Amino acid sequence: MVALASAALLLPLLSAAPPAGAGVPASGSLQGHFARAAARHGVPESVLLAVSYLQSRWDSHGGAPSVTGGYGPMHLTDAVTALTVAVPHHSEGTEDARGDSSRAARPGGHTAVPAAGALPARLRTLERASALSGIPGEELRTEPAANIEGGAALLAAAQREAGLPASADPAAWFGAVARYSGADDSATATTYANDVFDVIRTGESRTTDSGQVVTLRAAPAVAPATGQLAALGLRRPGSGPVECPRTVACEWIPAPYEEFGDGDYGNHDKADRPAAQSIDYIVIHDTEAVWDTTLDLVRDPAYVSWQYSLRSSDGHIAQHLALKDVGWHAGNWFVNAKSVGLEHEGFLTAPDSWYTEAMYRTSARLVRYLAARFDIPLDRQHVLGHDNVPGTVTSTIKGMHTDPGPYWDWAHYFRLLGRPITPGAGPGAGVVTIRPDYGDHRPVYTGCVTAGVACAPHGSGAVRLYTGPSPDAPLVTDVGLRPGGEASTTGVNDTGARASTGQSYAVAERRGEWTAIWYLGQKAWFHNPPEEPTAVSVRGLVLTPREGLASVPVYGRAYPEASAYPAGVPVQAVSPLPYRLLAGQRYVVGDRTPGEYYFAPVFDSRGHQVVRGQEEYYQIQFGHRVAFVKAADVRVSQA
């Protein structure tokens, strides 16, 4: 088990200290609800505010559930709602998560969703809050004041059950806060409570999704009674060879490496990274499943694997593979062989789905650790969503996944990573990085529950792309998804006309409040008014076809030329996607990399080898997904 860090070692998370002269909250305000609930239940107001911040950042989400069925500012859980949404996104029956044509795909079957009665207590806290407070469940779900009251009742009950008085000193509530996390192991409960007290020490102030300013004054001298944890009787996490930062709770739940006969095996490949191949990418997924189902998937020896799973309610991390080994998660073998996969408990298409601050924070710490260890740049060309991974060849484009989707808050995530997305050039720069205001930017998506029906209004980090500078113009086309050239749709899983926060594109034209970027071989327009911009100007390198070429092919993987393959290793086709990069168009440059292919078609890893060619490629931001072009086909310049 990794050693637990003191709160002083926790990653700084860009807290915004509130003004010293904050006044008495108005009686009808959200701040007032916290003050009154704290007073009624004998909970220090700072403790109640900090717990709520770690769960929801004080947002109410209009009474809609989180990705794990949590409601309101206190994230009171009733996960039966979440269980009705979807099956796990790795349980579709036809997917080849490995993404390597040298080995036959072994698609998995559906994994059963647990019955409501089998859910752990951490996913049923709303039920207990109702019993303690006497407030009906519907009010706890939909009324912020009632929800805060229910959370205060849970904290007060945890303090009583520990045999401790309702002290006015926040430091005396460490054990109750740890219990509120719902974690069943001491490491996760400690990390969660440390985070809460870090918020208390540093303070926070923000405007919530209901337009109210909530403030927690900094109290840097608070030193919590961490010894209270021992009385909770929590288990110690399973030991094992975890590779995690000291500032998170991480346990080893291994994915199996087993042979089935007839040359078939699963569910990952043994390798020797980074000695044999560099690790260049971190891929962010959501599971479309609750925690126990997620673990069932990765423990299935016949199917898929990834390096880490992260739990929504408390940010707990489970590691499944050694980082030197290759997981089967991204659906693209080139990316799998050079990436680390992080699965976050959640549902992309849940109405108004939202992720907890606890999970965002531990995920950010893990990504910072991985980036430092493997020298991975903290940008959106290297920290990819699963929805940014390209199809390997034309036939696989339609089957590529779309998580974590438009509701993942990339702007907040990159602030937690210590790399906030900020302007880097003047307003006329040749490159823009997408960055709408997540809370206020609410494009209509459809199909969260019923095809064609609008999803619940929700903040989004993605902008919609049109064929002209008008919201009445058709959406741009993605010929990989729609070979007939039909326009893209507003479907929540349709990535054909979408650019997400942090992605950078070359500017093609500006016209009034509209900006056009080069996207999938065409001009794509998005609304970008100066007073409420949805993108920031930055500097960067761009590429275009070299002189004399009218167009160049675009690839979904950077494989070596045929002459690089030694005897006994089948040559992998360098097959272009159905897109073209045309003369006069420009695309933002990511890495330059030699063509590589990891040959690992059998269980016995002694025959595995990396094939590396002389042909080099550039990674580019081509559409919503990244792509590759041959370096010999293009010229690179400063935008």
C-alpha positions in Angstrom: 0.0 0.0 0.0 1.3 3.5 -0.7 2.1 5.6 2.3 -0.5 8.2 3.2 0.7 11.8 2.8 0.0 14.6 5.3 -2.3 17.3 4.1 0.7 19.5 3.6 1.8 17.3 0.8 -1.5 17.5 -1.1 -1.3 18.9 -4.6 -2.2 22.6 -4.6 -5.5 22.9 -6.3 -5.6 26.6 -7.2 -7.9 27.5 -4.3 -9.5 31.0 -4.5 -9.3 32.5 -1.0 -12.5 34.4 -0.2 -12.6 38.1 0.7 -11.9 38.8 4.4 -14.9 41.0 4.8 -17.6 38.6 3.7 -20.9 39.6 5.4 -23.7 37.7 7.1 -25.5 35.5 4.5 -29.0 36.5 3.4 -31.7 34.3 4.9 -32.8 32.9 1.5 -29.3 32.4 0.1 -27.4 29.1 -0.3 -24.8 30.4 2.1 -27.6 31.0 4.6 -28.9 27.4 4.2 -25.4 26.1 5.1 -25.2 28.4 8.2 -28.6 27.4 9.5 -28.2 23.6 8.9 -24.8 23.7 10.6 -26.3 25.5 13.6 -29.3 23.2 13.9 -27.2 20.0 13.9 -24.1 21.3 15.8 -21.8 20.9 12.8 -19.1 23.6 12.3 -20.2 25.6 9.2 -16.7 25.3 7.7 -16.9 21.5 7.9 -20.3 21.4 6.2 -19.2 23.8 3.5 -15.9 22.0 2.8 -17.6 18.6 2.6 -20.1 20.0 0.1 -17.4 21.6 -1.9 -15.5 18.3 -2.3 -18.7 16.6 -3.5 -20.3 19.2 -5.7 -18.5 22.5 -5.5 -21.8 23.7 -4.0 -23.7 23.2 -7.2 -27.3 21.9 -7.2 -27.6 20.7 -10.8 -31.2 21.5 -10.8 -32.0 18.4 -8.8 -30.5 16.1 -11.4 -28.3 13.2 -10.3 -24.6 12.8 -10.6 -23.0 10.0 -12.5 -23.4 7.7 -9.5 -26.9 8.9 -8.5 -25.8 11.6 -6.1 -28.1 14.6 -5.6 -27.6 18.2 -4.6 -24.8 20.2 -2.9 -24.2 17.4 -0.4 -24.2 14.6 -3.1 -26.7 12.4 -1.2 -26.8 9.2 -3.1 -29.7 7.2 -4.5 -27.9 5.2 -7.2 -30.9 3.2 -8.4 -31.4 6.1 -10.8 -27.9 5.7 -12.3 -28.3 2.0 -12.7 -31.2 2.4 -15.2 -29.1 4.6 -17.5 -26.8 2.3 -19.5 -24.7 -0.8 -19.7 -20.9 -0.5 -19.3 -19.3 1.0 -22.4 -16.9 -1.9 -22.7 -19.8 -4.4 -22.8 -21.2 -3.8 -26.2 -20.5 -7.3 -27.6 -18.8 -6.2 -30.8 -15.9 -3.9 -29.7 -12.3 -4.7 -30.2 -10.8 -2.7 -27.3 -7.3 -4.0 -28.3 -7.5 -2.5 -31.8 -4.9 -4.7 -33.5 -5.7 -6.6 -36.7 -2.8 -9.0 -36.2 -4.9 -10.8 -33.6 -8.6 -11.7 -33.8 -10.9 -9.6 -31.7 -12.4 -11.2 -28.7 -15.5 -9.1 -27.9 -17.0 -9.5 -24.4 -20.6 -10.0 -23.4 -22.7 -7.8 -21.1 -21.8 -7.6 -17.5 -24.8 -7.8 -15.2 -25.8 -4.6 -13.4 -26.2 -5.2 -9.6 -29.7 -5.1 -8.1 -30.5 -2.1 -6.0 -30.5 -4.1 -2.8 -26.9 -5.1 -3.4 -25.6 -1.6 -3.6 -23.1 -0.5 -0.9 -24.1 2.0 1.7 -22.1 4.8 0.0 -24.6 4.7 -2.9 -27.6 4.9 -0.6 -26.9 7.9 1.7 -30.0 9.8 0.7 -32.2 7.1 2.3 -30.3 7.4 5.6 -30.4 11.2 5.4 -34.1 11.0 5.1 -34.5 8.8 8.1 -32.2 11.0 10.2 -33.7 14.3 9.2 -37.4 13.4 8.6 -37.2 15.1 5.2 -38.9 13.1 2.3 -36.5 11.8 -0.3 -38.0 13.9 -3.1 -37.2 17.1 -1.2 -33.7 15.9 -0.5 -33.3 15.3 -4.3 -34.7 18.6 -5.5 -34.5 21.3 -2.7 -31.0 22.6 -2.0 -31.9 23.7 1.6 -33.3 20.2 2.3 -30.3 18.5 0.8 -27.9 20.6 2.9 -30.0 19.7 6.0 -29.7 16.0 5.1 -26.0 16.2 4.7 -25.6 18.0 8.1 -27.7 15.3 9.7 -25.4 12.6 8.3 -22.3 14.4 9.6 -23.8 14.9 13.0 -24.8 11.2 13.2 -21.3 10.2 12.3 -19.9 12.3 15.1 -22.4 10.8 17.6 -21.7 7.2 16.5 -18.0 7.8 17.1 -18.9 8.8 20.7 -17.6 12.4 20.2 -19.3 15.6 21.2 -20.7 18.1 18.6 -17.7 20.4 19.0 -17.5 23.8 17.5 -13.9 23.1 16.6 -13.6 21.9 13.0 -10.5 20.0 13.9 -12.6 17.6 16.1 -14.6 16.4 13.0 -11.9 14.5 11.1 -13.4 11.1 11.8 -17.0 12.2 10.9 -15.7 13.6 7.6 -13.8 10.4 6.8 -17.0 8.5 7.5 -19.0 10.8 5.2 -16.9 9.7 2.3 -18.5 6.3 2.3 -15.1 4.7 1.8 -14.7 1.2 3.4 -10.9 1.5 3.6 -8.7 3.6 5.8 -6.5 5.1 3.0 -9.4 6.4 0.9 -11.2 7.8 4.0 -8.0 9.6 5.1 -7.3 11.0 1.7 -10.9 12.3 1.4 -10.8 13.9 4.9 -7.4 15.4 4.2 -8.9 17.0 1.1 -11.8 18.4 3.0 -9.5 20.0 5.6 -7.3 21.3 2.8 -10.3 23.2 1.6 -10.9 24.5 5.1 -7.4 25.7 5.4 -7.1 27.4 2.0 -10.7 28.6 1.7 -12.9 28.8 -1.4 -15.3 31.2 -3.0 -17.2 30.7 -6.3 -20.5 31.4 -8.0 -22.6 28.3 -8.1 -24.8 27.0 -11.0 -27.8 28.8 -9.4 -25.9 32.1 -9.6 -25.2 32.5 -5.9 -21.8 33.3 -4.4 -20.8 30.9 -1.7 -17.7 31.6 0.5 -15.6 29.5 2.9 -13.1 31.7 4.7 -9.6 30.3 4.9 -8.6 28.9 8.3 -4.9 27.9 7.8 -4.3 27.0 11.5 -6.8 24.1 11.6 -5.0 20.9 12.5 -7.5 18.0 12.4 -7.5 15.1 14.9 -6.4 12.5 12.4 -6.1 9.9 15.2 -9.9 9.6 15.2 -9.7 7.5 12.1 -8.5 4.4 14.0 -11.9 4.2 15.8 -13.8 3.8 12.5 -12.7 0.2 12.0 -12.1 0.5 8.3 -10.2 -2.1 6.4 -6.7 -1.6 5.1 -6.5 -1.6 1.3 -5.2 -4.6 -0.5 -1.4 -4.5 -0.8 0.4 -4.8 -4.1 2.8 -3.1 -6.5 0.8 0.1 -7.0 2.3 3.0 -8.9 0.5 6.0 -7.6 1.4 9.4 -6.0 1.6 9.5 -2.2 -1.3 12.0 -2.2 -4.0 9.5 -3.2 -5.4 6.3 -1.9 -4.6 3.5 -4.3 -4.9 -0.3 -4.0 -3.9 -3.2 -6.2 -6.8 -5.1 -7.9 -5.0 -6.9 -10.7 -6.4 -7.7 -14.1 -5.7 -11.3 -15.1 -3.2 -12.5 -17.7 -4.5 -15.9 -18.7 -4.3 -18.3 -21.7 -7.5 -20.0 -22.9 -6.1 -22.5 -25.4 -6.0 -22.4 -29.2 -3.6 -19.5 -28.9 -6.2 -17.2 -27.3 -5.5 -15.2 -24.1 -6.4 -12.0 -22.3 -6.9 -9.4 -21.0 -3.7 -7.4 -21.6 -0.2 -7.7 -23.0 3.1 -8.0 -21.2 5.6 -5.3 -22.2 8.6 -3.3 -21.1 7.6 0.3 -21.2 9.1 2.9 -21.2 12.4 1.1 -22.0 11.0 -0.5 -25.2 8.4 2.1 -26.1 7.7 5.5 -24.8 4.4 6.3 -23.0 3.1 9.4 -24.7 -0.6 9.5 -23.9 -3.0 9.4 -21.0 -6.5 8.4 -22.0 -9.5 9.6 -19.9 -12.5 7.2 -20.0 -15.7 6.9 -18.1 -17.0 3.5 -17.3 -20.8 3.7 -18.0 -21.0 1.5 -15.0 -21.0 1.5 -11.2 -17.9 0.6 -9.3 -18.5 -3.1 -8.7 -19.4 -3.6 -12.3 -16.3 -1.8 -13.4 -14.1 -4.1 -11.4 -16.0 -7.1 -12.7 -15.1 -6.0 -16.3 -11.4 -5.6 -15.7 -11.2 -8.9 -13.8 -12.7 -10.7 -16.7 -9.7 -12.6 -18.2 -11.4 -12.7 -21.6 -12.0 -9.1 -22.3 -10.6 -5.6 -21.6 -8.2 -3.9 -19.3 -6.8 -0.5 -18.3 -4.3 0.7 -15.8 -6.5 2.6 -13.3 -10.1 2.9 -12.2 -11.3 5.9 -10.2 -14.4 5.9 -7.9 -16.8 8.8 -8.1 -18.0 9.1 -4.5 -14.6 9.5 -2.8 -11.9 9.5 -5.5 -10.6 6.0 -4.6 -8.1 4.6 -7.1 -7.6 0.9 -8.1 -4.6 -0.1 -10.2 -5.0 -3.1 -12.4 -1.9 -3.3 -14.6 1.8 -2.5 -14.1 2.5 0.6 -16.1 5.1 -1.3 -18.1 2.3 -3.5 -19.6 -0.2 -2.6 -22.3 -3.9 -2.4 -21.6 -6.7 -3.1 -24.0 -8.9 0.0 -23.6 -8.7 2.6 -26.4 -9.7 0.5 -29.4 -6.5 1.6 -31.2 -3.4 -0.6 -30.8 -0.9 2.2 -31.6 -2.5 4.4 -28.8 -2.9 1.4 -26.4 0.8 0.6 -26.8 1.8 4.1 -25.9 -0.7 5.1 -23.3 -2.1 4.7 -19.8 -5.8 4.3 -19.5 -7.9 5.9 -16.6 -11.5 4.7 -16.2 -13.7 7.1 -14.2 -16.9 5.7 -12.6 -19.7 7.5 -14.5 -22.3 7.7 -17.2 -21.7 9.9 -20.3 -25.4 10.1 -21.2 -27.0 10.3 -17.8 -29.3 13.3 -17.8 -27.3 16.3 -16.4 -24.6 13.8 -15.5 -21.9 15.4 -13.3 -18.6 14.2 -11.7 -17.6 14.8 -8.1 -14.9 17.1 -7.1 -13.3 14.3 -5.1 -12.8 12.2 -8.3 -11.6 15.2 -10.4 -9.0 15.9 -7.7 -7.5 12.5 -7.3 -7.6 11.9 -11.1 -5.6 15.2 -11.5 -3.1 14.1 -9.0 -2.6 10.8 -10.7 -2.3 12.4 -14.1 0.3 14.9 -12.8 2.3 11.9 -11.3 2.2 10.0 -14.6 3.1 13.1 -16.7 6.1 13.8 -14.5 7.2 10.1 -14.5 7.0 9.6 -18.2 7.7 13.2 -19.4 4.2 13.6 -20.9 3.2 17.2 -21.7 0.1 18.3 -19.8 -2.0 19.4 -22.9 -4.9 18.0 -24.9 -2.7 16.5 -27.5 -1.4 14.1 -24.8 -4.2 13.9 -22.3 -6.9 12.5 -24.5 -10.5 11.6 -24.0 -11.4 8.2 -25.3 -13.5 10.2 -27.7 -10.3 11.8 -29.1 -8.7 8.5 -30.1 -8.9 7.9 -33.8 -10.2 4.8 -35.6 -7.4 2.7 -36.8 -8.8 2.3 -40.4 -11.9 3.4 -42.2 -14.0 0.4 -41.0 -13.4 1.1 -37.3 -14.3 4.8 -37.2 -18.0 4.4 -36.5 -17.3 2.0 -33.6 -14.9 4.3 -31.7 -16.1 5.4 -28.3 -17.4 8.8 -27.3 -16.6 9.0 -23.6 -16.1 11.0 -21.4 -18.3 13.2 -23.6 -19.3 16.8 -23.6 -20.1 17.0 -19.9 -16.5 16.3 -18.7 -15.2 19.6 -17.4 -11.8 19.8 -19.2 -11.2 23.5 -18.1 -11.6 22.6 -14.4 -9.6 19.5 -14.9 -6.7 21.4 -16.4 -6.8 24.0 -13.6 -6.4 21.1 -11.1 -3.5 19.8 -13.2 -1.9 23.2 -12.7 -2.2 24.0 -16.5 -5.1 26.3 -16.8 -6.2 27.1 -20.3 -5.3 30.8 -20.8 -4.6 33.1 -23.8 -1.1 33.0 -25.2 -1.3 35.4 -28.1 -3.2 38.4 -29.4 -6.7 38.3 -30.8 -5.5 37.9 -34.4 -3.4 34.8 -33.7 -3.4 31.9 -36.2 -4.3 29.3 -33.6 -7.1 29.1 -31.1 -7.7 26.8 -28.1 -11.3 26.0 -27.4 -12.5 27.3 -23.9 -16.1 28.1 -23.4 -17.4 29.0 -20.0 -18.4 25.6 -18.8 -21.3 26.6 -16.6 -22.9 29.2 -18.9 -22.2 27.3 -22.2 -25.2 25.0 -22.6 -25.6 23.7 -26.2 -28.6 21.4 -26.7 -27.7 17.8 -27.0 -30.2 15.0 -27.8 -30.4 11.3 -27.1 -29.3 11.1 -23.5 -32.3 9.0 -22.7 -34.4 8.8 -25.8 -33.2 9.2 -29.4 -33.9 12.7 -30.7 -35.2 14.0 -27.4 -33.3 16.9 -25.8 -31.0 16.1 -22.9 -31.4 18.1 -19.6 -29.7 21.5 -19.8 -26.2 21.2 -18.6 -22.9 23.0 -18.8 -20.5 21.8 -21.5 -16.9 22.2 -22.6 -17.7 21.5 -26.3 -18.6 23.9 -29.0 -20.7 23.1 -32.0 -19.3 23.5 -35.6 -21.3 24.8 -38.6 -20.6 25.0 -42.3 -21.1 28.8 -42.2 -21.1 31.7 -39.7 -24.7 31.2 -38.5 -26.5 28.9 -36.1 -28.9 28.2 -39.0 -26.2 26.7 -41.2 -25.9 22.9 -41.3 -23.4 21.3 -39.0 -20.2 20.2 -40.6 -19.8 16.6 -42.0 -17.6 13.7 -40.9 -17.3 11.4 -43.9 -15.8 8.7 -41.6 -19.1 8.6 -39.6 -21.3 9.4 -42.6 -19.8 8.4 -45.9 -22.7 9.8 -47.8 -21.8 13.3 -46.6 -24.9 13.9 -44.4 -24.6 16.7 -41.8 -23.7 15.8 -38.3 -26.3 15.8 -35.6 -26.8 17.2 -32.0 -26.7 13.7 -30.6 -24.7 13.4 -27.4 -22.6 10.6 -28.9 -22.1 12.3 -32.3 -18.6 13.8 -32.4 -18.7 14.8 -36.0 -19.2 18.5 -35.4 -17.6 19.1 -32.0 -14.5 20.8 -30.7 -13.7 20.4 -27.0 -12.1 22.5 -24.4 -8.3 22.5 -24.6 -8.2 21.3 -28.2 -6.3 23.7 -30.5 -7.0 24.4 -34.1 -5.6 26.6 -36.9 -7.8 29.6 -37.7 -9.2 29.6 -41.3 -11.2 32.8 -41.2 -12.9 35.3 -38.9 -16.1 37.0 -39.6 -17.8 39.2 -36.9 -18.6 37.1 -33.9 -17.7 33.9 -35.7 -14.4 32.0 -36.1 -13.7 29.3 -38.7 -11.1 26.6 -38.0 -9.7 23.9 -40.3 -11.5 20.7 -39.2 -11.6 17.3 -41.1 -10.6 18.9 -44.3 -13.1 21.7 -44.3 -13.9 25.1 -42.7 -15.9 24.7 -39.5 -17.4 27.8 -37.9 -18.3 28.4 -34.2 -19.7 31.3 -32.4 -16.9 33.2 -30.6 -18.2 36.7 -29.5 -15.5 38.9 -28.0 -17.6 39.6 -24.9 -18.2 35.9 -24.2 -15.5 34.1 -26.1 -15.6 30.3 -26.6 -11.9 30.1 -27.5 -8.6 31.8 -26.6 -5.8 32.8 -29.0 -2.5 31.0 -28.6 0.8 30.4 -30.3 1.7 27.1 -31.9 3.1 25.2 -34.8 1.0 24.2 -37.7 1.5 22.1 -40.8 0.2 22.1 -44.3 0.9 19.9 -47.4 4.4 20.5 -48.7 4.7 22.5 -51.9 3.5 20.7 -55.0 1.0 18.4 -53.2 -2.7 19.1 -53.6 -3.5 16.9 -50.6 -2.0 14.3 -48.3 -3.5 11.3 -46.6 -4.4 11.1 -42.9 -3.9 8.1 -40.7 -5.4 6.7 -37.5 -2.1 5.2 -36.4 1.6 5.7 -37.0 2.9 2.4 -38.3 6.3 1.7 -39.8 7.0 1.3 -43.5 7.0 -2.3 -44.8 10.8 -2.6 -45.1 11.1 -2.1 -41.3 9.5 -5.4 -40.4 11.8 -8.3 -39.6 11.2 -11.8 -40.7 8.4 -13.4 -38.8 6.5 -10.2 -38.1 3.6 -9.6 -40.4 3.6 -6.2 -42.1 0.8 -4.0 -40.8 -1.0 -2.0 -43.5 -0.4 1.7 -43.5 -4.0 2.4 -44.4 -5.3 6.0 -44.8 -8.5 7.2 -43.3 -11.2 8.5 -45.6 -10.1 12.1 -45.0 -7.7 14.4 -46.9 -5.5 17.3 -45.7 -5.8 19.8 -48.5 -3.3 22.4 -49.8 -3.9 25.7 -48.1 -5.3 24.1 -44.9 -3.4 24.1 -41.6 -3.5 21.9 -38.6 -1.9 22.2 -35.2 1.1 20.0 -34.6 1.5 17.6 -31.7 4.3 15.1 -31.4 6.7 14.0 -34.1 7.2 10.2 -33.8 8.8 7.4 -35.7 6.5 4.7 -37.1 6.1 2.0 -34.4 4.3 -1.2 -34.0 4.3 -3.5 -31.0 4.1 -7.1 -32.1 2.4 -9.1 -29.4 -0.1 -11.5 -30.9 0.5 -14.4 -28.5 0.5 -15.2 -24.8 4.2 -16.0 -24.5 5.8 -12.5 -24.3 9.3 -13.8 -25.2 8.4 -13.3 -28.9 7.0 -9.8 -28.4 9.0 -7.0 -30.1 8.8 -3.4 -31.1 9.2 -2.6 -34.8 10.4 0.9 -35.4 10.7 2.4 -38.8 12.5 5.3 -40.5 9.3 6.9 -41.6 8.2 9.6 -39.2 4.8 11.1 -38.5 3.2 14.2 -37.0 0.3 13.9 -34.7 -2.3 16.6 -35.5 -5.6 17.8 -34.1 -7.6 17.0 -37.2 -11.3 16.8 -36.0 -12.6 16.0 -32.6 -10.1 13.2 -32.7 -6.4 13.3 -33.3 -4.8 11.8 -36.4 -1.4 11.3 -38.0 0.3 12.5 -41.2 3.6 11.5 -42.6 6.3 14.1 -41.9 7.6 13.8 -45.5 4.2 14.9 -46.8 4.0 18.2 -45.0 5.9 21.4 -44.0 5.7 22.9 -40.5 5.7 26.6 -39.7 4.9 28.9 -36.8 1.2 29.9 -36.9 
